[in-house]
Amino acid sequence: MTQRRELPRRDFLAYLTTGASGLAGGLLLGNAAAARASTTDGGVAPVEGSSAATPHGVNDVRAFGATGDGETDDTEALQAAAAATPAGGVMLLPPGLYIVSDTIPMPPHASIMGTGLGDLTTTGISALTVMGSLFQWADDTAAGVFVRDLTIAGPRGLGGGDVGAGELGSCGLDFGLRGANLSLSNLYIDGFTNAIVLREQQTLRIDHVTANNPGNHGLACLGVAVATITGGLFGNASDPTDHAAGIYVAALDDVRDSSFIRFLGVTVDESIGNATSLYLRSGTDLLFSSGLVYIYEGEVGILIGDGDTGNPQDVTITDTVVMPYGTHAAANTIKIMPGALRTTLDNVKTRTPHGGGDIDDQGTDTVQINVNQSGTIS
């Protein structure tokens, strides 16, 4: 099992690091014991002779004592740097490996910037202890925020919880409720219960983000409106609870639904156990185009609707390959549940799972165009 899961990850990391040199702006969650220099009230003072912020509102975490040496616990330094970042400002992580053992609360409208992606296979990931969110914004404060050019490594295989109820477990990026105009780009997030959780955010862009080995979800979109996700990979969801999936789109508290979401050129990697690769549980006007969906042990590659309260409408899957591999018999490559309205499958190429089924259309008012091309993929 371990060898199987590591092969696609290594291949993708090799792609990410082509032309890069070393780890840049990486974050490793661990339990190092080194202490930081403290002020009298327990905070972390900026290092003598350094500037706490540039005139442009960019806070370099090294100005607050962060080392990025891969051995020292830099949690308090990063917390202090974040707290000192002004509204609309940026917390900067220069090249290095930062050990973090607790949540970093982000001020309103504050962004995060690293300096590139690194190879996680060289960091010696072990003894990971953080169970809460890594970067966390309070409700209504993640507006006009960007996060880019970072590698973030978290605890592996932590499932459980209910994202719809706000039970996020460990979480790489938690933007709280609401907020708008988010931009995520050039990120690699490994581990965590949920890598990225979006709740009622609107008008957002995600470019070339990889979320690998989550317990529940690589990307969870709950009540999200007007979003474009391009490139990147989300996969290896491993916990069968809480509708685990590489990508999960649903309503928030079964009230505020997702709408107008575009997935363009996205890869959804293998699902583990009973997890689904791509789960469009509910929503309106959802498009998955020019993508690739893998299934290994998962029961379904693409699941549309839940047959109960989740009744997605106007879902389009186009120019996409859904490919089971291995010897496990997935139930279906694509399954459309009762209540789904106006589902369009256009130029969707599939391969029948070993001993399993192909497309199971239980939905209503479903349009199928140029589907079920089993056996055309070698």
C-alpha positions as CSV (number, residue, x, y, z in Angstrom):
1,M,0.0,0.0,0.0
2,T,2.8,2.5,0.9
3,Q,4.7,1.9,-2.3
4,R,1.6,2.3,-4.4
5,R,0.6,5.6,-2.8
6,E,4.1,7.1,-3.0
7,L,4.7,6.5,-6.7
8,P,2.3,9.1,-8.1
9,R,3.4,11.5,-5.4
10,R,7.1,11.2,-6.2
11,D,6.4,11.6,-9.9
12,F,4.4,14.8,-9.3
13,L,7.0,16.2,-6.9
14,A,9.7,15.7,-9.6
15,Y,7.6,17.8,-11.9
16,L,7.1,20.5,-9.2
17,T,10.8,20.7,-8.5
18,T,12.2,20.8,-12.0
19,G,14.5,23.7,-12.2
20,A,14.1,24.5,-8.5
21,S,17.0,24.5,-6.0
22,G,16.3,23.2,-2.5
23,L,13.3,23.8,-0.3
24,A,11.9,27.3,-0.4
25,G,9.3,28.8,1.9
26,G,8.5,25.3,3.2
27,L,6.4,24.6,6.3
28,L,6.9,21.4,8.3
29,L,4.6,20.7,11.2
30,G,6.5,19.0,14.0
31,N,7.4,19.1,17.7
32,A,10.8,20.6,18.0
33,A,11.6,21.9,21.5
34,A,13.8,25.0,20.9
35,A,12.6,28.1,22.7
36,R,12.2,31.6,21.2
37,A,13.4,34.8,22.9
38,S,10.4,36.3,24.7
39,T,9.2,39.7,25.8
40,T,8.0,40.3,29.3
41,D,4.4,39.6,28.3
42,G,5.3,36.3,26.7
43,G,5.4,37.5,23.1
44,V,8.3,37.3,20.7
45,A,10.3,40.5,20.1
46,P,11.8,41.4,16.7
47,V,15.4,40.5,16.4
48,E,17.7,43.4,17.4
49,G,18.9,45.3,14.4
50,S,16.1,44.0,12.1
51,S,13.1,45.6,10.7
52,A,9.7,44.2,11.8
53,A,8.0,45.4,8.6
54,T,9.0,46.9,5.3
55,P,7.5,50.2,4.2
56,H,5.3,48.2,1.9
57,G,3.7,46.2,4.7
58,V,5.6,43.0,4.1
59,N,6.7,41.3,7.4
60,D,9.7,39.0,7.0
61,V,9.4,36.2,9.6
62,R,13.1,36.3,10.2
63,A,12.7,39.8,11.7
64,F,10.8,38.1,14.6
65,G,13.4,35.4,15.2
66,A,12.3,32.6,12.8
67,T,15.2,30.5,11.7
68,G,13.8,28.2,9.1
69,D,16.6,25.7,9.9
70,G,14.4,22.6,10.0
71,E,15.3,22.0,13.7
72,T,14.1,25.0,15.7
73,D,10.4,25.4,16.6
74,D,9.5,28.6,14.8
75,T,5.9,28.7,16.0
76,E,6.1,31.7,18.3
77,A,8.1,33.7,15.8
78,L,5.6,33.1,13.0
79,Q,2.7,33.9,15.3
80,A,4.3,37.2,16.2
81,A,5.1,38.0,12.6
82,A,1.5,37.3,11.6
83,A,0.1,39.4,14.5
84,A,2.2,42.3,13.4
85,T,1.1,42.2,9.8
86,P,-1.2,45.1,9.0
87,A,-4.5,44.8,7.2
88,G,-3.8,44.2,3.6
89,G,-0.1,43.3,4.4
90,V,1.9,40.2,3.7
91,M,3.8,37.8,5.9
92,L,6.9,36.6,4.0
93,L,8.7,33.3,4.5
94,P,12.1,33.4,2.9
95,P,13.7,30.1,1.8
96,G,13.9,27.6,4.6
97,L,12.1,24.8,6.5
98,Y,10.0,26.2,9.4
99,I,8.9,23.8,12.2
100,V,5.4,24.8,13.4
101,S,3.6,23.1,16.3
102,D,0.5,25.3,16.8
103,T,-2.0,27.3,14.8
104,I,-0.9,30.6,13.2
105,P,-3.9,33.0,13.5
106,M,-3.9,35.4,10.6
107,P,-5.0,39.1,11.0
108,P,-7.9,40.4,8.8
109,H,-7.0,40.7,5.1
110,A,-3.4,39.5,5.7
111,S,-1.8,37.4,3.0
112,I,1.1,34.8,3.0
113,M,3.9,34.6,0.5
114,G,6.8,32.1,0.2
115,T,9.5,31.9,-2.4
116,G,8.8,28.6,-4.2
117,L,8.1,24.9,-3.9
118,G,10.4,22.3,-2.3
119,D,10.7,18.6,-2.4
120,L,9.0,17.0,0.6
121,T,10.8,13.8,0.2
122,T,14.0,15.4,1.6
123,T,12.6,16.9,4.8
124,G,12.4,13.8,7.1
125,I,8.8,14.2,8.0
126,S,8.1,12.6,11.4
127,A,6.6,13.3,14.9
128,L,3.9,15.6,13.5
129,T,1.7,17.0,16.2
130,V,-0.5,19.8,15.1
131,M,-4.2,18.8,15.3
132,G,-5.8,22.2,14.6
133,S,-5.5,24.5,11.6
134,L,-2.1,25.7,10.5
135,F,-3.1,29.1,9.0
136,Q,-6.5,30.3,10.2
137,W,-8.5,33.4,9.4
138,A,-11.4,34.5,11.6
139,D,-14.9,34.7,10.0
140,D,-15.5,37.6,7.7
141,T,-11.7,38.6,7.5
142,A,-10.3,36.6,4.6
143,A,-11.1,39.2,1.9
144,G,-8.6,40.2,-0.7
145,V,-6.2,37.5,0.6
146,F,-3.6,35.6,-1.3
147,V,-1.4,32.6,-0.4
148,R,1.3,31.6,-2.8
149,D,4.6,29.9,-3.4
150,L,4.7,27.5,-0.4
151,T,5.2,23.9,0.5
152,I,3.2,22.9,3.6
153,A,3.6,19.5,5.2
154,G,1.1,18.2,7.8
155,P,0.2,15.1,9.8
156,R,-0.7,12.2,7.5
157,G,-4.0,10.2,7.4
158,L,-6.1,12.1,10.0
159,G,-9.8,11.7,9.1
160,G,-13.0,12.2,11.0
161,G,-15.0,15.3,11.7
162,D,-17.7,17.0,9.6
163,V,-16.6,20.0,7.6
164,G,-20.2,21.1,7.1
165,A,-20.5,21.4,10.9
166,G,-17.2,23.2,11.1
167,E,-15.3,20.2,12.5
168,L,-12.2,20.6,10.4
169,G,-9.7,18.4,12.3
170,S,-6.2,19.4,11.2
171,C,-6.4,21.8,8.3
172,G,-3.7,23.4,6.2
173,L,-5.7,26.5,5.2
174,D,-8.9,27.5,7.0
175,F,-10.3,30.8,5.8
176,G,-13.3,30.9,8.2
177,L,-16.7,31.8,7.1
178,R,-17.5,34.1,4.2
179,G,-14.9,36.4,2.7
180,A,-14.2,37.1,-0.9
181,N,-11.6,37.7,-3.6
182,L,-9.2,34.9,-2.5
183,S,-6.2,33.8,-4.6
184,L,-4.3,30.6,-4.0
185,S,-1.4,29.7,-6.3
186,N,1.7,27.6,-6.6
187,L,1.1,25.6,-3.4
188,Y,1.9,22.0,-2.3
189,I,0.0,20.8,0.8
190,D,0.6,17.3,2.1
191,G,-1.3,15.6,4.9
192,F,-3.9,17.2,7.2
193,T,-7.5,16.0,7.7
194,N,-8.5,18.7,5.2
195,A,-5.9,20.5,3.1
196,I,-8.0,23.5,2.0
197,V,-11.5,24.4,3.4
198,L,-13.6,27.1,1.8
199,R,-17.0,28.1,3.4
200,E,-19.2,30.7,1.9
201,Q,-16.3,32.3,0.1
202,Q,-17.0,34.0,-3.2
203,T,-15.1,35.1,-6.2
204,L,-11.9,33.1,-5.8
205,R,-9.1,31.7,-8.0
206,I,-7.0,28.6,-7.3
207,D,-4.1,28.0,-9.7
208,H,-1.7,25.1,-9.7
209,V,-2.3,23.9,-6.2
210,T,-1.6,20.3,-5.1
211,A,-3.3,18.9,-2.0
212,N,-2.1,15.4,-1.4
213,N,-2.7,12.6,1.2
214,P,-5.6,14.3,3.1
215,G,-7.6,12.2,5.6
216,N,-10.9,13.6,4.3
217,H,-10.7,16.3,1.6
218,G,-8.0,17.8,-0.5
219,L,-10.3,20.7,-1.4
220,A,-13.7,21.2,0.3
221,C,-16.0,23.8,-1.2
222,L,-19.0,24.5,1.0
223,G,-21.4,27.2,-0.1
224,V,-18.8,28.6,-2.4
225,A,-19.8,30.9,-5.3
226,V,-18.0,32.0,-8.4
227,A,-14.7,30.1,-8.3
228,T,-12.2,29.0,-10.9
229,I,-9.7,26.2,-10.2
230,T,-7.1,25.6,-12.9
231,G,-4.4,22.9,-13.1
232,G,-3.1,21.2,-9.9
233,L,-3.8,17.9,-8.3
234,F,-6.1,16.8,-5.4
235,G,-6.0,13.3,-4.2
236,N,-5.3,10.3,-2.0
237,A,-8.2,10.9,0.3
238,S,-8.2,8.0,2.6
239,D,-11.0,8.2,5.3
240,P,-14.4,6.8,4.4
241,T,-16.2,9.1,6.9
242,D,-17.8,12.4,6.1
243,H,-18.0,11.8,2.4
244,A,-14.2,11.9,1.9
245,A,-13.1,12.9,-1.5
246,G,-10.1,14.5,-3.3
247,I,-12.5,17.3,-4.3
248,Y,-15.8,17.8,-2.4
249,V,-18.5,20.3,-3.4
250,A,-21.6,20.7,-1.3
251,A,-23.9,23.1,0.5
252,L,-23.0,24.6,3.9
253,D,-25.3,23.2,6.6
254,D,-27.6,22.1,3.7
255,V,-28.7,25.7,3.4
256,R,-26.3,27.8,1.3
257,D,-25.3,25.9,-1.8
258,S,-22.3,26.2,-4.1
259,S,-22.7,27.7,-7.5
260,F,-20.7,28.7,-10.6
261,I,-17.6,26.7,-9.9
262,R,-15.2,25.8,-12.8
263,F,-12.6,23.1,-12.6
264,L,-10.3,23.4,-15.7
265,G,-7.4,21.0,-16.4
266,V,-7.5,19.6,-12.8
267,T,-6.3,16.1,-11.9
268,V,-8.1,14.2,-9.1
269,D,-5.8,11.4,-7.9
270,E,-6.6,8.0,-6.5
271,S,-9.1,7.6,-3.7
272,I,-8.4,5.1,-0.9
273,G,-10.9,2.9,0.9
274,N,-14.5,4.0,0.3
275,A,-13.6,7.5,-0.6
276,T,-14.7,9.2,-3.8
277,S,-12.3,10.9,-6.1
278,L,-14.6,13.8,-7.2
279,Y,-17.8,14.3,-5.2
280,L,-20.2,16.9,-6.5
281,R,-22.7,16.4,-3.7
282,S,-24.8,19.5,-4.5
283,G,-24.5,22.8,-6.2
284,T,-25.7,24.7,-9.3
285,D,-23.8,25.3,-12.6
286,L,-20.7,23.1,-11.9
287,L,-18.2,22.4,-14.6
288,F,-15.3,19.9,-14.7
289,S,-13.5,20.2,-18.0
290,S,-10.3,18.8,-19.6
291,G,-9.5,16.9,-16.4
292,L,-8.3,13.5,-15.3
293,V,-9.9,11.4,-12.5
294,Y,-8.2,8.3,-11.1
295,I,-9.7,5.5,-9.1
296,Y,-7.8,2.9,-7.1
297,E,-9.6,1.5,-4.1
298,G,-12.5,4.1,-4.1
299,E,-16.0,3.0,-4.9
300,V,-16.7,5.7,-7.4
301,G,-14.6,8.0,-9.5
302,I,-17.2,10.8,-9.9
303,L,-20.3,10.9,-7.7
304,I,-23.0,13.4,-8.5
305,G,-25.6,14.0,-5.8
306,D,-26.3,12.0,-2.7
307,G,-29.8,10.6,-3.4
308,D,-31.2,12.6,-0.5
309,T,-30.9,16.3,0.2
310,G,-28.1,16.9,-2.3
311,N,-29.6,17.6,-5.7
312,P,-27.0,19.2,-7.9
313,Q,-28.3,21.0,-11.0
314,D,-26.6,21.8,-14.3
315,V,-23.5,19.8,-13.8
316,T,-21.3,19.4,-16.9
317,I,-18.4,16.9,-17.2
318,T,-16.6,17.4,-20.5
319,D,-13.4,16.4,-22.2
320,T,-12.4,14.3,-19.2
321,V,-10.9,10.9,-18.6
322,V,-12.1,8.7,-15.7
323,M,-9.6,5.8,-15.2
324,P,-9.7,3.0,-12.7
325,Y,-6.5,1.1,-12.3
326,G,-5.2,-1.8,-10.1
327,T,-7.2,-4.9,-9.3
328,H,-9.9,-3.4,-7.0
329,A,-13.4,-3.5,-8.5
330,A,-14.8,0.0,-8.2
331,A,-18.6,0.1,-8.2
332,N,-18.7,2.7,-11.0
333,T,-16.5,5.1,-12.8
334,I,-19.4,7.7,-12.7
335,K,-22.5,7.5,-10.6
336,I,-25.4,10.0,-10.9
337,M,-27.8,9.8,-8.0
338,P,-31.6,10.4,-8.0
339,G,-32.5,14.1,-7.8
340,A,-29.6,15.3,-9.9
341,L,-31.0,17.6,-12.7
342,R,-29.6,18.3,-16.1
343,T,-26.3,16.5,-15.9
344,T,-24.3,16.6,-19.1
345,L,-21.4,14.2,-19.9
346,D,-19.7,15.3,-23.0
347,N,-16.7,13.5,-24.5
348,V,-16.1,11.6,-21.2
349,K,-13.8,8.7,-21.7
350,T,-13.9,5.8,-19.2
351,R,-12.5,2.4,-18.6
352,T,-14.6,-0.2,-17.0
353,P,-13.2,-1.2,-13.6
354,H,-11.9,-4.7,-13.1
355,G,-15.1,-6.6,-12.2
356,G,-17.0,-3.3,-11.6
357,G,-19.4,-1.1,-13.5
358,D,-19.1,1.8,-15.8
359,I,-21.6,4.7,-15.7
360,D,-24.6,4.3,-13.4
361,D,-27.2,6.9,-14.3
362,Q,-29.9,7.0,-11.5
363,G,-30.5,10.7,-11.9
364,T,-33.4,12.4,-13.5
365,D,-33.4,14.6,-16.5
366,T,-29.9,13.5,-17.4
367,V,-28.2,14.3,-20.7
368,Q,-25.5,11.9,-21.8
369,I,-23.4,12.8,-24.9
370,N,-20.5,10.8,-26.2
371,V,-19.9,8.8,-23.0
372,N,-19.0,5.2,-22.1
373,Q,-15.9,4.8,-24.3
374,S,-14.7,1.8,-22.3
375,G,-11.6,0.2,-23.5
376,T,-10.3,3.2,-25.4
377,I,-7.7,4.0,-22.8
378,S,-4.5,1.9,-22.8
